[in-house]
Amino acid sequence: MRRFAVIFLVLALAQSACAFSAEPTPTEIIVPTDTSTPEVTSTFTETLPPEPSETPTETLAPSDTPEPSETPTITPTATEPPFDPSASYGAPSLFDSMDTDQNWASSSGLPDDDNIRLALGGGRLHVTGKLANWDTWWFTARASADVFLQMKVDSGSCSGKQAYGLFVRGPQTSGQDVRGYIFTFSCDGNYRLDRLDDTAPYTKEELIGWTKSPHINAGANETNVIGIRMIGADISLYANGFFLADKDDDEYSAGRFGLFVNAGDSGNYTFEIDELSYWDLD
């Protein structure tokens, strides 16, 4: 299996000023060679729209009771089957079963610091965001410009807007400013797509705000497959093989991909990756 560079990028947004903390640079990196870059973070608070209230039922007087009518025949609505990238694109360009850390560890191993921890166990990669409301990511190697990328996840012990996901079309190299697209699921069954444009100051544009979907298994210890297809400016989002939404945005055309976590208000949130695959569509 191909070995990739691993890059750790963490953001933090201070109340009065942005603060950067330098991370140690590994002396040896899995090819291609990269070095870690200090980042910043942001916080966000989202308010979901209220649920619609129950429609009141009209009560008729006995004399007004209508004659029973014939029971209508309801025709079930056809449901499009889940999308299977292997059926459309063949074998993936990369398949990582998370049995080893070769795609995620530097020569010093997997990270475990004040911000993030990655650890292997039980055939899964455990990803922990430690700080409350911090956007935190960990890059691996560069993917193709046009790609279908998906990740099978156990949501872990989560609540609310604690979130996990993918960072796509990140910086080409560690020397560049961090930018790219962040696609996330939250514990309460919402999805979101953001474009990160800068880290000083932290500038993130919401392309698709938090949106509830019945295709996302909400709650703790639930399994979800988060998928994203990027072809040119077209970005298509999937949950468990079901199409969610698409968005056109041509700001960034290629770059590295990585993992994303936001630990929400409580901090110390861990999700588990069972497998990750991508298909080169160039």
SULDA-V659630 format. One record per backbone hydrogen bond with DSSP energy under -0.5 kcal/mol. CO is the residue of the C=O (numbers start at 1). NH is the residue of the N-H. If there is no record, write none. Layout:
co=CO nh=NH
co=CO nh=NH
//
This chain:
co=7 nh=9
co=7 nh=139
co=8 nh=37
co=9 nh=137
co=11 nh=41
co=12 nh=14
co=24 nh=26
co=28 nh=107
co=46 nh=48
co=56 nh=58
co=58 nh=60
co=61 nh=64
co=62 nh=65
co=72 nh=74
co=73 nh=75
co=74 nh=76
co=78 nh=80
co=83 nh=85
co=84 nh=87
co=84 nh=88
co=85 nh=89
co=86 nh=90
co=94 nh=278
co=95 nh=97
co=96 nh=276
co=101 nh=104
co=101 nh=105
co=102 nh=4
co=106 nh=109
co=109 nh=106
co=111 nh=118
co=115 nh=130
co=115 nh=131
co=116 nh=113
co=117 nh=128
co=119 nh=126
co=121 nh=124
co=124 nh=121
co=124 nh=126
co=125 nh=127
co=125 nh=273
co=126 nh=119
co=126 nh=128
co=127 nh=129
co=127 nh=271
co=128 nh=117
co=128 nh=130
co=129 nh=269
co=130 nh=268
co=131 nh=134
co=131 nh=263
co=134 nh=136
co=134 nh=263
co=135 nh=11
co=136 nh=261
co=137 nh=9
co=138 nh=259
co=139 nh=7
co=141 nh=257
co=143 nh=255
co=145 nh=147
co=146 nh=281
co=146 nh=282
co=147 nh=230
co=148 nh=279
co=149 nh=228
co=150 nh=277
co=151 nh=153
co=151 nh=226
co=152 nh=274
co=152 nh=275
co=153 nh=155
co=153 nh=224
co=154 nh=272
co=156 nh=158
co=156 nh=221
co=159 nh=162
co=160 nh=188
co=162 nh=187
co=163 nh=262
co=164 nh=185
co=165 nh=260
co=166 nh=168
co=166 nh=183
co=167 nh=258
co=168 nh=181
co=171 nh=256
co=173 nh=176
co=180 nh=196
co=181 nh=168
co=181 nh=183
co=182 nh=184
co=182 nh=194
co=183 nh=166
co=184 nh=192
co=185 nh=164
co=186 nh=189
co=187 nh=219
co=189 nh=213
co=190 nh=186
co=191 nh=211
co=192 nh=184
co=193 nh=207
co=193 nh=208
co=194 nh=182
co=194 nh=196
co=195 nh=197
co=195 nh=205
co=196 nh=180
co=198 nh=203
co=199 nh=202
co=201 nh=200
co=202 nh=204
co=203 nh=197
co=203 nh=198
co=205 nh=195
co=205 nh=207
co=208 nh=193
co=211 nh=191
co=213 nh=216
co=215 nh=217
co=216 nh=218
co=219 nh=222
co=222 nh=155
co=224 nh=153
co=224 nh=226
co=225 nh=227
co=225 nh=240
co=226 nh=151
co=227 nh=238
co=228 nh=149
co=229 nh=236
co=230 nh=147
co=231 nh=234
co=233 nh=249
co=234 nh=231
co=235 nh=247
co=236 nh=229
co=237 nh=244
co=237 nh=245
co=238 nh=227
co=239 nh=242
co=241 nh=83
co=242 nh=239
co=245 nh=237
co=247 nh=235
co=247 nh=249
co=255 nh=143
co=256 nh=170
co=257 nh=140
co=258 nh=167
co=259 nh=138
co=260 nh=165
co=261 nh=136
co=262 nh=163
co=263 nh=267
co=264 nh=133
co=269 nh=129
co=271 nh=127
co=272 nh=154
co=272 nh=274
co=273 nh=125
co=275 nh=152
co=276 nh=96
co=277 nh=150
co=278 nh=93
co=278 nh=94
co=279 nh=148
co=279 nh=281
//
